[in-house]
Amino acid sequence: MAIYRTLYYTDVTVGVGGRVTIPQDMREELGIEEGDTLTVRVEENPKGGRQMVIWRSEQQEEDENA
């Protein structure tokens, strides 16, 4: 299992319809572009605290021989 360390974090506001805007500097740092698909996971600790984890998978390049 990989162990990650926090690089930085920020507060975001939940907007209309539950929309969350990822700040531009984070999108640039992570290489997130318009149209990318993100995976979201909700985790719960034994005391009932919950957190949302979001990541972008590396996109697979299409096989050039196909």
PDBQT receptor file of N, H, CA, C and O in Angstrom, charges set to zero:
ATOM      1  N   MET A   1       0.840  -1.176   0.000  1.00  0.00    +0.000 N 
ATOM      2  CA  MET A   1       0.000   0.000   0.000  1.00  0.00    +0.000 C 
ATOM      3  C   MET A   1       0.882   1.234   0.000  1.00  0.00    +0.000 C 
ATOM      4  O   MET A   1       1.841   1.316   0.767  1.00  0.00    +0.000 OA
ATOM      5  N   ALA A   2       0.565   2.190  -0.851  1.00  0.00    +0.000 N 
ATOM      6  H   ALA A   2      -0.214   2.124  -1.475  1.00  0.00    +0.000 HD
ATOM      7  CA  ALA A   2       1.343   3.424  -0.937  1.00  0.00    +0.000 C 
ATOM      8  C   ALA A   2       0.976   4.358   0.213  1.00  0.00    +0.000 C 
ATOM      9  O   ALA A   2      -0.178   4.428   0.635  1.00  0.00    +0.000 OA
ATOM     10  N   ILE A   3       1.970   5.063   0.700  1.00  0.00    +0.000 N 
ATOM     11  H   ILE A   3       2.907   5.006   0.357  1.00  0.00    +0.000 HD
ATOM     12  CA  ILE A   3       1.738   6.078   1.728  1.00  0.00    +0.000 C 
ATOM     13  C   ILE A   3       2.031   7.428   1.093  1.00  0.00    +0.000 C 
ATOM     14  O   ILE A   3       3.125   7.660   0.579  1.00  0.00    +0.000 OA
ATOM     15  N   TYR A   4       1.053   8.306   1.131  1.00  0.00    +0.000 N 
ATOM     16  H   TYR A   4       0.164   8.117   1.548  1.00  0.00    +0.000 HD
ATOM     17  CA  TYR A   4       1.197   9.624   0.542  1.00  0.00    +0.000 C 
ATOM     18  C   TYR A   4       1.429  10.648   1.635  1.00  0.00    +0.000 C 
ATOM     19  O   TYR A   4       0.969  10.481   2.765  1.00  0.00    +0.000 OA
ATOM     20  N   ARG A   5       2.139  11.698   1.295  1.00  0.00    +0.000 N 
ATOM     21  H   ARG A   5       2.513  11.833   0.377  1.00  0.00    +0.000 HD
ATOM     22  CA  ARG A   5       2.303  12.811   2.232  1.00  0.00    +0.000 C 
ATOM     23  C   ARG A   5       1.601  14.020   1.647  1.00  0.00    +0.000 C 
ATOM     24  O   ARG A   5       1.533  14.170   0.427  1.00  0.00    +0.000 OA
ATOM     25  N   THR A   6       1.083  14.875   2.497  1.00  0.00    +0.000 N 
ATOM     26  H   THR A   6       1.139  14.753   3.488  1.00  0.00    +0.000 HD
ATOM     27  CA  THR A   6       0.369  16.060   2.053  1.00  0.00    +0.000 C 
ATOM     28  C   THR A   6       1.353  17.081   1.508  1.00  0.00    +0.000 C 
ATOM     29  O   THR A   6       2.304  17.461   2.190  1.00  0.00    +0.000 OA
ATOM     30  N   LEU A   7       1.122  17.526   0.272  1.00  0.00    +0.000 N 
ATOM     31  H   LEU A   7       0.348  17.217  -0.282  1.00  0.00    +0.000 HD
ATOM     32  CA  LEU A   7       1.948  18.579  -0.318  1.00  0.00    +0.000 C 
ATOM     33  C   LEU A   7       1.372  19.947   0.022  1.00  0.00    +0.000 C 
ATOM     34  O   LEU A   7       2.104  20.850   0.427  1.00  0.00    +0.000 OA
ATOM     35  N   TYR A   8       0.079  20.097  -0.139  1.00  0.00    +0.000 N 
ATOM     36  H   TYR A   8      -0.515  19.363  -0.468  1.00  0.00    +0.000 HD
ATOM     37  CA  TYR A   8      -0.615  21.308   0.255  1.00  0.00    +0.000 C 
ATOM     38  C   TYR A   8      -2.110  21.042   0.222  1.00  0.00    +0.000 C 
ATOM     39  O   TYR A   8      -2.556  20.053  -0.359  1.00  0.00    +0.000 OA
ATOM     40  N   TYR A   9      -2.874  21.912   0.837  1.00  0.00    +0.000 N 
ATOM     41  H   TYR A   9      -2.511  22.715   1.309  1.00  0.00    +0.000 HD
ATOM     42  CA  TYR A   9      -4.321  21.770   0.810  1.00  0.00    +0.000 C 
ATOM     43  C   TYR A   9      -4.935  23.152   0.867  1.00  0.00    +0.000 C 
ATOM     44  O   TYR A   9      -4.266  24.125   1.215  1.00  0.00    +0.000 OA
ATOM     45  N   THR A  10      -6.201  23.236   0.526  1.00  0.00    +0.000 N 
ATOM     46  H   THR A  10      -6.745  22.446   0.243  1.00  0.00    +0.000 HD
ATOM     47  CA  THR A  10      -6.915  24.504   0.524  1.00  0.00    +0.000 C 
ATOM     48  C   THR A  10      -8.388  24.241   0.799  1.00  0.00    +0.000 C 
ATOM     49  O   THR A  10      -8.855  23.108   0.683  1.00  0.00    +0.000 OA
ATOM     50  N   ASP A  11      -9.106  25.271   1.157  1.00  0.00    +0.000 N 
ATOM     51  H   ASP A  11      -8.727  26.191   1.252  1.00  0.00    +0.000 HD
ATOM     52  CA  ASP A  11     -10.546  25.177   1.342  1.00  0.00    +0.000 C 
ATOM     53  C   ASP A  11     -11.227  25.537   0.030  1.00  0.00    +0.000 C 
ATOM     54  O   ASP A  11     -10.792  26.449  -0.672  1.00  0.00    +0.000 OA
ATOM     55  N   VAL A  12     -12.301  24.816  -0.299  1.00  0.00    +0.000 N 
ATOM     56  H   VAL A  12     -12.654  24.075   0.271  1.00  0.00    +0.000 HD
ATOM     57  CA  VAL A  12     -13.106  25.146  -1.474  1.00  0.00    +0.000 C 
ATOM     58  C   VAL A  12     -14.555  25.247  -1.028  1.00  0.00    +0.000 C 
ATOM     59  O   VAL A  12     -14.955  24.651  -0.027  1.00  0.00    +0.000 OA
ATOM     60  N   THR A  13     -15.325  25.999  -1.773  1.00  0.00    +0.000 N 
ATOM     61  H   THR A  13     -15.001  26.483  -2.585  1.00  0.00    +0.000 HD
ATOM     62  CA  THR A  13     -16.736  26.192  -1.457  1.00  0.00    +0.000 C 
ATOM     63  C   THR A  13     -17.573  25.283  -2.338  1.00  0.00    +0.000 C 
ATOM     64  O   THR A  13     -17.307  25.151  -3.533  1.00  0.00    +0.000 OA
ATOM     65  N   VAL A  14     -18.582  24.656  -1.753  1.00  0.00    +0.000 N 
ATOM     66  H   VAL A  14     -18.798  24.763  -0.783  1.00  0.00    +0.000 HD
ATOM     67  CA  VAL A  14     -19.515  23.849  -2.528  1.00  0.00    +0.000 C 
ATOM     68  C   VAL A  14     -20.541  24.799  -3.132  1.00  0.00    +0.000 C 
ATOM     69  O   VAL A  14     -21.191  25.573  -2.429  1.00  0.00    +0.000 OA
ATOM     70  N   GLY A  15     -20.667  24.717  -4.451  1.00  0.00    +0.000 N 
ATOM     71  H   GLY A  15     -20.139  24.088  -5.021  1.00  0.00    +0.000 HD
ATOM     72  CA  GLY A  15     -21.572  25.619  -5.160  1.00  0.00    +0.000 C 
ATOM     73  C   GLY A  15     -22.891  24.959  -5.517  1.00  0.00    +0.000 C 
ATOM     74  O   GLY A  15     -23.261  23.925  -4.961  1.00  0.00    +0.000 OA
ATOM     75  N   VAL A  16     -23.590  25.574  -6.451  1.00  0.00    +0.000 N 
ATOM     76  H   VAL A  16     -23.290  26.413  -6.904  1.00  0.00    +0.000 HD
ATOM     77  CA  VAL A  16     -24.889  25.114  -6.906  1.00  0.00    +0.000 C 
ATOM     78  C   VAL A  16     -24.796  23.674  -7.398  1.00  0.00    +0.000 C 
ATOM     79  O   VAL A  16     -23.882  23.330  -8.147  1.00  0.00    +0.000 OA
ATOM     80  N   GLY A  17     -25.723  22.848  -6.986  1.00  0.00    +0.000 N 
ATOM     81  H   GLY A  17     -26.466  23.128  -6.377  1.00  0.00    +0.000 HD
ATOM     82  CA  GLY A  17     -25.763  21.460  -7.428  1.00  0.00    +0.000 C 
ATOM     83  C   GLY A  17     -24.622  20.613  -6.896  1.00  0.00    +0.000 C 
ATOM     84  O   GLY A  17     -24.343  19.545  -7.441  1.00  0.00    +0.000 OA
ATOM     85  N   GLY A  18     -23.945  21.074  -5.827  1.00  0.00    +0.000 N 
ATOM     86  H   GLY A  18     -24.171  21.942  -5.384  1.00  0.00    +0.000 HD
ATOM     87  CA  GLY A  18     -22.846  20.315  -5.243  1.00  0.00    +0.000 C 
ATOM     88  C   GLY A  18     -21.527  20.470  -5.983  1.00  0.00    +0.000 C 
ATOM     89  O   GLY A  18     -20.590  19.711  -5.739  1.00  0.00    +0.000 OA
ATOM     90  N   ARG A  19     -21.443  21.440  -6.881  1.00  0.00    +0.000 N 
ATOM     91  H   ARG A  19     -22.205  22.057  -7.080  1.00  0.00    +0.000 HD
ATOM     92  CA  ARG A  19     -20.218  21.632  -7.657  1.00  0.00    +0.000 C 
ATOM     93  C   ARG A  19     -19.077  22.141  -6.788  1.00  0.00    +0.000 C 
ATOM     94  O   ARG A  19     -19.247  23.037  -5.962  1.00  0.00    +0.000 OA
ATOM     95  N   VAL A  20     -17.914  21.546  -6.999  1.00  0.00    +0.000 N 
ATOM     96  H   VAL A  20     -17.775  20.818  -7.670  1.00  0.00    +0.000 HD
ATOM     97  CA  VAL A  20     -16.697  21.959  -6.305  1.00  0.00    +0.000 C 
ATOM     98  C   VAL A  20     -15.682  22.348  -7.368  1.00  0.00    +0.000 C 
ATOM     99  O   VAL A  20     -15.420  21.576  -8.290  1.00  0.00    +0.000 OA
ATOM    100  N   THR A  21     -15.116  23.527  -7.245  1.00  0.00    +0.000 N 
ATOM    101  H   THR A  21     -15.329  24.154  -6.496  1.00  0.00    +0.000 HD
ATOM    102  CA  THR A  21     -14.100  23.973  -8.189  1.00  0.00    +0.000 C 
ATOM    103  C   THR A  21     -12.729  23.665  -7.624  1.00  0.00    +0.000 C 
ATOM    104  O   THR A  21     -12.384  24.108  -6.528  1.00  0.00    +0.000 OA
ATOM    105  N   ILE A  22     -11.945  22.898  -8.381  1.00  0.00    +0.000 N 
ATOM    106  H   ILE A  22     -12.226  22.539  -9.271  1.00  0.00    +0.000 HD
ATOM    107  CA  ILE A  22     -10.569  22.613  -7.987  1.00  0.00    +0.000 C 
ATOM    108  C   ILE A  22      -9.743  23.824  -8.396  1.00  0.00    +0.000 C 
ATOM    109  O   ILE A  22      -9.756  24.208  -9.566  1.00  0.00    +0.000 OA
ATOM    110  N   PRO A  23      -9.023  24.438  -7.453  1.00  0.00    +0.000 N 
ATOM    111  CA  PRO A  23      -8.258  25.643  -7.778  1.00  0.00    +0.000 C 
ATOM    112  C   PRO A  23      -7.285  25.414  -8.943  1.00  0.00    +0.000 C 
ATOM    113  O   PRO A  23      -6.718  24.332  -9.094  1.00  0.00    +0.000 OA
ATOM    114  N   GLN A  24      -7.106  26.451  -9.756  1.00  0.00    +0.000 N 
ATOM    115  H   GLN A  24      -7.566  27.330  -9.633  1.00  0.00    +0.000 HD
ATOM    116  CA  GLN A  24      -6.274  26.388 -10.952  1.00  0.00    +0.000 C 
ATOM    117  C   GLN A  24      -4.870  25.858 -10.673  1.00  0.00    +0.000 C 
ATOM    118  O   GLN A  24      -4.362  25.029 -11.427  1.00  0.00    +0.000 OA
ATOM    119  N   ASP A  25      -4.237  26.331  -9.589  1.00  0.00    +0.000 N 
ATOM    120  H   ASP A  25      -4.650  27.005  -8.976  1.00  0.00    +0.000 HD
ATOM    121  CA  ASP A  25      -2.864  25.886  -9.315  1.00  0.00    +0.000 C 
ATOM    122  C   ASP A  25      -2.804  24.381  -9.044  1.00  0.00    +0.000 C 
ATOM    123  O   ASP A  25      -1.842  23.719  -9.432  1.00  0.00    +0.000 OA
ATOM    124  N   MET A  26      -3.830  23.839  -8.381  1.00  0.00    +0.000 N 
ATOM    125  H   MET A  26      -4.612  24.377  -8.066  1.00  0.00    +0.000 HD
ATOM    126  CA  MET A  26      -3.865  22.395  -8.138  1.00  0.00    +0.000 C 
ATOM    127  C   MET A  26      -4.095  21.641  -9.446  1.00  0.00    +0.000 C 
ATOM    128  O   MET A  26      -3.462  20.614  -9.687  1.00  0.00    +0.000 OA
ATOM    129  N   ARG A  27      -5.002  22.146 -10.298  1.00  0.00    +0.000 N 
ATOM    130  H   ARG A  27      -5.516  22.981 -10.103  1.00  0.00    +0.000 HD
ATOM    131  CA  ARG A  27      -5.241  21.486 -11.586  1.00  0.00    +0.000 C 
ATOM    132  C   ARG A  27      -3.972  21.449 -12.413  1.00  0.00    +0.000 C 
ATOM    133  O   ARG A  27      -3.667  20.434 -13.040  1.00  0.00    +0.000 OA
ATOM    134  N   GLU A  28      -3.233  22.542 -12.421  1.00  0.00    +0.000 N 
ATOM    135  H   GLU A  28      -3.481  23.366 -11.911  1.00  0.00    +0.000 HD
ATOM    136  CA  GLU A  28      -1.979  22.580 -13.187  1.00  0.00    +0.000 C 
ATOM    137  C   GLU A  28      -0.954  21.614 -12.602  1.00  0.00    +0.000 C 
ATOM    138  O   GLU A  28      -0.284  20.895 -13.344  1.00  0.00    +0.000 OA
ATOM    139  N   GLU A  29      -0.828  21.594 -11.290  1.00  0.00    +0.000 N 
ATOM    140  H   GLU A  29      -1.372  22.179 -10.688  1.00  0.00    +0.000 HD
ATOM    141  CA  GLU A  29       0.129  20.722 -10.616  1.00  0.00    +0.000 C 
ATOM    142  C   GLU A  29      -0.164  19.244 -10.892  1.00  0.00    +0.000 C 
ATOM    143  O   GLU A  29       0.750  18.436 -11.054  1.00  0.00    +0.000 OA
ATOM    144  N   LEU A  30      -1.455  18.909 -10.942  1.00  0.00    +0.000 N 
ATOM    145  H   LEU A  30      -2.197  19.565 -10.810  1.00  0.00    +0.000 HD
ATOM    146  CA  LEU A  30      -1.869  17.520 -11.137  1.00  0.00    +0.000 C 
ATOM    147  C   LEU A  30      -2.080  17.143 -12.595  1.00  0.00    +0.000 C 
ATOM    148  O   LEU A  30      -2.281  15.970 -12.909  1.00  0.00    +0.000 OA
ATOM    149  N   GLY A  31      -2.038  18.117 -13.478  1.00  0.00    +0.000 N 
ATOM    150  H   GLY A  31      -1.875  19.070 -13.223  1.00  0.00    +0.000 HD
ATOM    151  CA  GLY A  31      -2.243  17.838 -14.898  1.00  0.00    +0.000 C 
ATOM    152  C   GLY A  31      -3.697  17.538 -15.230  1.00  0.00    +0.000 C 
ATOM    153  O   GLY A  31      -3.977  16.807 -16.180  1.00  0.00    +0.000 OA
ATOM    154  N   ILE A  32      -4.623  18.095 -14.458  1.00  0.00    +0.000 N 
ATOM    155  H   ILE A  32      -4.395  18.689 -13.686  1.00  0.00    +0.000 HD
ATOM    156  CA  ILE A  32      -6.048  17.877 -14.710  1.00  0.00    +0.000 C 
ATOM    157  C   ILE A  32      -6.503  18.890 -15.752  1.00  0.00    +0.000 C 
ATOM    158  O   ILE A  32      -6.295  20.095 -15.610  1.00  0.00    +0.000 OA
ATOM    159  N   GLU A  33      -7.136  18.363 -16.809  1.00  0.00    +0.000 N 
ATOM    160  H   GLU A  33      -7.306  17.384 -16.924  1.00  0.00    +0.000 HD
ATOM    161  CA  GLU A  33      -7.613  19.217 -17.894  1.00  0.00    +0.000 C 
ATOM    162  C   GLU A  33      -9.103  18.991 -18.112  1.00  0.00    +0.000 C 
ATOM    163  O   GLU A  33      -9.663  17.988 -17.668  1.00  0.00    +0.000 OA
ATOM    164  N   GLU A  34      -9.728  19.920 -18.791  1.00  0.00    +0.000 N 
ATOM    165  H   GLU A  34      -9.274  20.735 -19.152  1.00  0.00    +0.000 HD
ATOM    166  CA  GLU A  34     -11.147  19.802 -19.107  1.00  0.00    +0.000 C 
ATOM    167  C   GLU A  34     -11.412  18.474 -19.812  1.00  0.00    +0.000 C 
ATOM    168  O   GLU A  34     -10.693  18.097 -20.737  1.00  0.00    +0.000 OA
ATOM    169  N   GLY A  35     -12.444  17.777 -19.368  1.00  0.00    +0.000 N 
ATOM    170  H   GLY A  35     -13.028  18.083 -18.616  1.00  0.00    +0.000 HD
ATOM    171  CA  GLY A  35     -12.796  16.501 -19.967  1.00  0.00    +0.000 C 
ATOM    172  C   GLY A  35     -12.198  15.296 -19.266  1.00  0.00    +0.000 C 
ATOM    173  O   GLY A  35     -12.622  14.170 -19.528  1.00  0.00    +0.000 OA
ATOM    174  N   ASP A  36     -11.223  15.493 -18.381  1.00  0.00    +0.000 N 
ATOM    175  H   ASP A  36     -10.879  16.407 -18.168  1.00  0.00    +0.000 HD
ATOM    176  CA  ASP A  36     -10.644  14.379 -17.634  1.00  0.00    +0.000 C 
ATOM    177  C   ASP A  36     -11.698  13.779 -16.703  1.00  0.00    +0.000 C 
ATOM    178  O   ASP A  36     -12.595  14.480 -16.234  1.00  0.00    +0.000 OA
ATOM    179  N   THR A  37     -11.580  12.493 -16.443  1.00  0.00    +0.000 N 
ATOM    180  H   THR A  37     -10.851  11.924 -16.824  1.00  0.00    +0.000 HD
ATOM    181  CA  THR A  37     -12.457  11.813 -15.500  1.00  0.00    +0.000 C 
ATOM    182  C   THR A  37     -11.696  11.599 -14.198  1.00  0.00    +0.000 C 
ATOM    183  O   THR A  37     -10.565  11.113 -14.199  1.00  0.00    +0.000 OA
ATOM    184  N   LEU A  38     -12.326  11.964 -13.098  1.00  0.00    +0.000 N 
ATOM    185  H   LEU A  38     -13.245  12.358 -13.098  1.00  0.00    +0.000 HD
ATOM    186  CA  LEU A  38     -11.737  11.774 -11.777  1.00  0.00    +0.000 C 
ATOM    187  C   LEU A  38     -12.498  10.666 -11.060  1.00  0.00    +0.000 C 
ATOM    188  O   LEU A  38     -13.702  10.505 -11.258  1.00  0.00    +0.000 OA
ATOM    189  N   THR A  39     -11.796   9.908 -10.231  1.00  0.00    +0.000 N 
ATOM    190  H   THR A  39     -10.818  10.040 -10.070  1.00  0.00    +0.000 HD
ATOM    191  CA  THR A  39     -12.413   8.871  -9.412  1.00  0.00    +0.000 C 
ATOM    192  C   THR A  39     -12.555   9.418  -7.992  1.00  0.00    +0.000 C 
ATOM    193  O   THR A  39     -11.634  10.040  -7.464  1.00  0.00    +0.000 OA
ATOM    194  N   VAL A  40     -13.712   9.183  -7.381  1.00  0.00    +0.000 N 
ATOM    195  H   VAL A  40     -14.460   8.677  -7.810  1.00  0.00    +0.000 HD
ATOM    196  CA  VAL A  40     -13.982   9.682  -6.028  1.00  0.00    +0.000 C 
ATOM    197  C   VAL A  40     -14.271   8.488  -5.122  1.00  0.00    +0.000 C 
ATOM    198  O   VAL A  40     -15.039   7.592  -5.474  1.00  0.00    +0.000 OA
ATOM    199  N   ARG A  41     -13.641   8.495  -3.952  1.00  0.00    +0.000 N 
ATOM    200  H   ARG A  41     -13.017   9.223  -3.667  1.00  0.00    +0.000 HD
ATOM    201  CA  ARG A  41     -13.876   7.442  -2.962  1.00  0.00    +0.000 C 
ATOM    202  C   ARG A  41     -14.204   8.128  -1.633  1.00  0.00    +0.000 C 
ATOM    203  O   ARG A  41     -13.563   9.113  -1.266  1.00  0.00    +0.000 OA
ATOM    204  N   VAL A  42     -15.198   7.608  -0.916  1.00  0.00    +0.000 N 
ATOM    205  H   VAL A  42     -15.718   6.807  -1.214  1.00  0.00    +0.000 HD
ATOM    206  CA  VAL A  42     -15.524   8.102   0.424  1.00  0.00    +0.000 C 
ATOM    207  C   VAL A  42     -15.012   7.064   1.411  1.00  0.00    +0.000 C 
ATOM    208  O   VAL A  42     -15.325   5.879   1.307  1.00  0.00    +0.000 OA
ATOM    209  N   GLU A  43     -14.218   7.531   2.372  1.00  0.00    +0.000 N 
ATOM    210  H   GLU A  43     -13.963   8.494   2.457  1.00  0.00    +0.000 HD
ATOM    211  CA  GLU A  43     -13.648   6.658   3.400  1.00  0.00    +0.000 C 
ATOM    212  C   GLU A  43     -14.258   7.018   4.755  1.00  0.00    +0.000 C 
ATOM    213  O   GLU A  43     -14.635   8.165   4.995  1.00  0.00    +0.000 OA
ATOM    214  N   GLU A  44     -14.347   6.026   5.630  1.00  0.00    +0.000 N 
ATOM    215  H   GLU A  44     -14.041   5.094   5.435  1.00  0.00    +0.000 HD
ATOM    216  CA  GLU A  44     -14.886   6.263   6.968  1.00  0.00    +0.000 C 
ATOM    217  C   GLU A  44     -13.945   5.652   7.994  1.00  0.00    +0.000 C 
ATOM    218  O   GLU A  44     -13.482   4.524   7.828  1.00  0.00    +0.000 OA
ATOM    219  N   ASN A  45     -13.665   6.401   9.053  1.00  0.00    +0.000 N 
ATOM    220  H   ASN A  45     -14.042   7.317   9.188  1.00  0.00    +0.000 HD
ATOM    221  CA  ASN A  45     -12.821   5.852  10.121  1.00  0.00    +0.000 C 
ATOM    222  C   ASN A  45     -13.718   5.182  11.175  1.00  0.00    +0.000 C 
ATOM    223  O   ASN A  45     -14.938   5.339  11.131  1.00  0.00    +0.000 OA
ATOM    224  N   PRO A  46     -13.131   4.448  12.109  1.00  0.00    +0.000 N 
ATOM    225  CA  PRO A  46     -13.942   3.728  13.108  1.00  0.00    +0.000 C 
ATOM    226  C   PRO A  46     -14.846   4.625  13.959  1.00  0.00    +0.000 C 
ATOM    227  O   PRO A  46     -15.839   4.151  14.511  1.00  0.00    +0.000 OA
ATOM    228  N   LYS A  47     -14.510   5.916  14.070  1.00  0.00    +0.000 N 
ATOM    229  H   LYS A  47     -13.703   6.301  13.622  1.00  0.00    +0.000 HD
ATOM    230  CA  LYS A  47     -15.321   6.825  14.875  1.00  0.00    +0.000 C 
ATOM    231  C   LYS A  47     -16.429   7.486  14.054  1.00  0.00    +0.000 C 
ATOM    232  O   LYS A  47     -17.177   8.311  14.579  1.00  0.00    +0.000 OA
ATOM    233  N   GLY A  48     -16.541   7.130  12.766  1.00  0.00    +0.000 N 
ATOM    234  H   GLY A  48     -15.933   6.460  12.340  1.00  0.00    +0.000 HD
ATOM    235  CA  GLY A  48     -17.608   7.675  11.930  1.00  0.00    +0.000 C 
ATOM    236  C   GLY A  48     -17.214   8.893  11.113  1.00  0.00    +0.000 C 
ATOM    237  O   GLY A  48     -18.017   9.386  10.320  1.00  0.00    +0.000 OA
ATOM    238  N   GLY A  49     -15.984   9.392  11.290  1.00  0.00    +0.000 N 
ATOM    239  H   GLY A  49     -15.332   8.991  11.934  1.00  0.00    +0.000 HD
ATOM    240  CA  GLY A  49     -15.523  10.518  10.480  1.00  0.00    +0.000 C 
ATOM    241  C   GLY A  49     -15.370  10.087   9.035  1.00  0.00    +0.000 C 
ATOM    242  O   GLY A  49     -14.927   8.970   8.767  1.00  0.00    +0.000 OA
ATOM    243  N   ARG A  50     -15.724  10.943   8.114  1.00  0.00    +0.000 N 
ATOM    244  H   ARG A  50     -16.083  11.850   8.332  1.00  0.00    +0.000 HD
ATOM    245  CA  ARG A  50     -15.643  10.601   6.695  1.00  0.00    +0.000 C 
ATOM    246  C   ARG A  50     -14.803  11.616   5.943  1.00  0.00    +0.000 C 
ATOM    247  O   ARG A  50     -14.730  12.793   6.296  1.00  0.00    +0.000 OA
ATOM    248  N   GLN A  51     -14.177  11.116   4.899  1.00  0.00    +0.000 N 
ATOM    249  H   GLN A  51     -14.236  10.160   4.612  1.00  0.00    +0.000 HD
ATOM    250  CA  GLN A  51     -13.421  11.995   4.010  1.00  0.00    +0.000 C 
ATOM    251  C   GLN A  51     -13.600  11.523   2.581  1.00  0.00    +0.000 C 
ATOM    252  O   GLN A  51     -13.867  10.351   2.318  1.00  0.00    +0.000 OA
ATOM    253  N   MET A  52     -13.446  12.466   1.666  1.00  0.00    +0.000 N 
ATOM    254  H   MET A  52     -13.229  13.419   1.880  1.00  0.00    +0.000 HD
ATOM    255  CA  MET A  52     -13.576  12.182   0.253  1.00  0.00    +0.000 C 
ATOM    256  C   MET A  52     -12.190  12.253  -0.367  1.00  0.00    +0.000 C 
ATOM    257  O   MET A  52     -11.464  13.226  -0.163  1.00  0.00    +0.000 OA
ATOM    258  N   VAL A  53     -11.825  11.232  -1.119  1.00  0.00    +0.000 N 
ATOM    259  H   VAL A  53     -12.415  10.442  -1.285  1.00  0.00    +0.000 HD
ATOM    260  CA  VAL A  53     -10.527  11.173  -1.783  1.00  0.00    +0.000 C 
ATOM    261  C   VAL A  53     -10.799  11.184  -3.289  1.00  0.00    +0.000 C 
ATOM    262  O   VAL A  53     -11.616  10.408  -3.784  1.00  0.00    +0.000 OA
ATOM    263  N   ILE A  54     -10.113  12.064  -4.005  1.00  0.00    +0.000 N 
ATOM    264  H   ILE A  54      -9.450  12.694  -3.602  1.00  0.00    +0.000 HD
ATOM    265  CA  ILE A  54     -10.322  12.203  -5.450  1.00  0.00    +0.000 C 
ATOM    266  C   ILE A  54      -8.983  12.043  -6.147  1.00  0.00    +0.000 C 
ATOM    267  O   ILE A  54      -7.984  12.611  -5.707  1.00  0.00    +0.000 OA
ATOM    268  N   TRP A  55      -8.949  11.273  -7.236  1.00  0.00    +0.000 N 
ATOM    269  H   TRP A  55      -9.760  10.811  -7.594  1.00  0.00    +0.000 HD
ATOM    270  CA  TRP A  55      -7.718  11.162  -7.995  1.00  0.00    +0.000 C 
ATOM    271  C   TRP A  55      -7.996  11.034  -9.485  1.00  0.00    +0.000 C 
ATOM    272  O   TRP A  55      -9.092  10.661  -9.904  1.00  0.00    +0.000 OA
ATOM    273  N   ARG A  56      -6.989  11.348 -10.262  1.00  0.00    +0.000 N 
ATOM    274  H   ARG A  56      -6.099  11.651  -9.922  1.00  0.00    +0.000 HD
ATOM    275  CA  ARG A  56      -7.045  11.206 -11.709  1.00  0.00    +0.000 C 
ATOM    276  C   ARG A  56      -6.087  10.095 -12.077  1.00  0.00    +0.000 C 
ATOM    277  O   ARG A  56      -4.898  10.163 -11.768  1.00  0.00    +0.000 OA
ATOM    278  N   SER A  57      -6.601   9.074 -12.736  1.00  0.00    +0.000 N 
ATOM    279  H   SER A  57      -7.568   9.018 -12.987  1.00  0.00    +0.000 HD
ATOM    280  CA  SER A  57      -5.743   7.980 -13.172  1.00  0.00    +0.000 C 
ATOM    281  C   SER A  57      -4.936   8.426 -14.378  1.00  0.00    +0.000 C 
ATOM    282  O   SER A  57      -5.386   9.247 -15.177  1.00  0.00    +0.000 OA
ATOM    283  N   GLU A  58      -3.738   7.873 -14.498  1.00  0.00    +0.000 N 
ATOM    284  H   GLU A  58      -3.372   7.206 -13.849  1.00  0.00    +0.000 HD
ATOM    285  CA  GLU A  58      -2.945   8.140 -15.690  1.00  0.00    +0.000 C 
ATOM    286  C   GLU A  58      -3.673   7.533 -16.868  1.00  0.00    +0.000 C 
ATOM    287  O   GLU A  58      -4.111   6.385 -16.806  1.00  0.00    +0.000 OA
ATOM    288  N   GLN A  59      -3.805   8.288 -17.932  1.00  0.00    +0.000 N 
ATOM    289  H   GLN A  59      -3.449   9.221 -17.982  1.00  0.00    +0.000 HD
ATOM    290  CA  GLN A  59      -4.498   7.777 -19.102  1.00  0.00    +0.000 C 
ATOM    291  C   GLN A  59      -3.598   6.839 -19.874  1.00  0.00    +0.000 C 
ATOM    292  O   GLN A  59      -2.407   7.099 -20.044  1.00  0.00    +0.000 OA
ATOM    293  N   GLN A  60      -4.179   5.744 -20.342  1.00  0.00    +0.000 N 
ATOM    294  H   GLN A  60      -5.147   5.533 -20.204  1.00  0.00    +0.000 HD
ATOM    295  CA  GLN A  60      -3.440   4.765 -21.110  1.00  0.00    +0.000 C 
ATOM    296  C   GLN A  60      -3.344   5.227 -22.560  1.00  0.00    +0.000 C 
ATOM    297  O   GLN A  60      -4.343   5.623 -23.161  1.00  0.00    +0.000 OA
ATOM    298  N   GLU A  61      -2.139   5.174 -23.114  1.00  0.00    +0.000 N 
ATOM    299  H   GLU A  61      -1.327   4.852 -22.626  1.00  0.00    +0.000 HD
ATOM    300  CA  GLU A  61      -1.979   5.517 -24.520  1.00  0.00    +0.000 C 
ATOM    301  C   GLU A  61      -2.507   4.374 -25.350  1.00  0.00    +0.000 C 
ATOM    302  O   GLU A  61      -2.331   3.206 -25.003  1.00  0.00    +0.000 OA
ATOM    303  N   GLU A  62      -3.168   4.716 -26.467  1.00  0.00    +0.000 N 
ATOM    304  H   GLU A  62      -3.311   5.664 -26.750  1.00  0.00    +0.000 HD
ATOM    305  CA  GLU A  62      -3.710   3.682 -27.338  1.00  0.00    +0.000 C 
ATOM    306  C   GLU A  62      -2.573   2.933 -28.016  1.00  0.00    +0.000 C 
ATOM    307  O   GLU A  62      -1.525   3.506 -28.316  1.00  0.00    +0.000 OA
ATOM    308  N   ASP A  63      -2.795   1.649 -28.249  1.00  0.00    +0.000 N 
ATOM    309  H   ASP A  63      -3.646   1.184 -28.005  1.00  0.00    +0.000 HD
ATOM    310  CA  ASP A  63      -1.804   0.814 -28.918  1.00  0.00    +0.000 C 
ATOM    311  C   ASP A  63      -1.608   1.304 -30.338  1.00  0.00    +0.000 C 
ATOM    312  O   ASP A  63      -2.555   1.331 -31.123  1.00  0.00    +0.000 OA
ATOM    313  N   GLU A  64      -0.399   1.689 -30.671  1.00  0.00    +0.000 N 
ATOM    314  H   GLU A  64       0.371   1.668 -30.033  1.00  0.00    +0.000 HD
ATOM    315  CA  GLU A  64      -0.119   2.243 -31.992  1.00  0.00    +0.000 C 
ATOM    316  C   GLU A  64      -0.278   1.214 -33.104  1.00  0.00    +0.000 C 
ATOM    317  O   GLU A  64      -0.459   1.588 -34.263  1.00  0.00    +0.000 OA
ATOM    318  N   ASN A  65      -0.214  -0.078 -32.775  1.00  0.00    +0.000 N 
ATOM    319  H   ASN A  65      -0.067  -0.382 -31.834  1.00  0.00    +0.000 HD
ATOM    320  CA  ASN A  65      -0.308  -1.133 -33.779  1.00  0.00    +0.000 C 
ATOM    321  C   ASN A  65      -1.737  -1.595 -34.021  1.00  0.00    +0.000 C 
ATOM    322  O   ASN A  65      -1.976  -2.446 -34.878  1.00  0.00    +0.000 OA
ATOM    323  N   ALA A  66      -2.682  -1.047 -33.281  1.00  0.00    +0.000 N 
ATOM    324  H   ALA A  66      -2.488  -0.355 -32.586  1.00  0.00    +0.000 HD
ATOM    325  CA  ALA A  66      -4.085  -1.495 -33.418  1.00  0.00    +0.000 C 
ATOM    326  C   ALA A  66      -4.739  -0.902 -34.640  1.00  0.00    +0.000 C 
ATOM    327  O   ALA A  66      -5.911  -1.172 -34.906  1.00  0.00    +0.000 OA
TER     328      ALA A  66
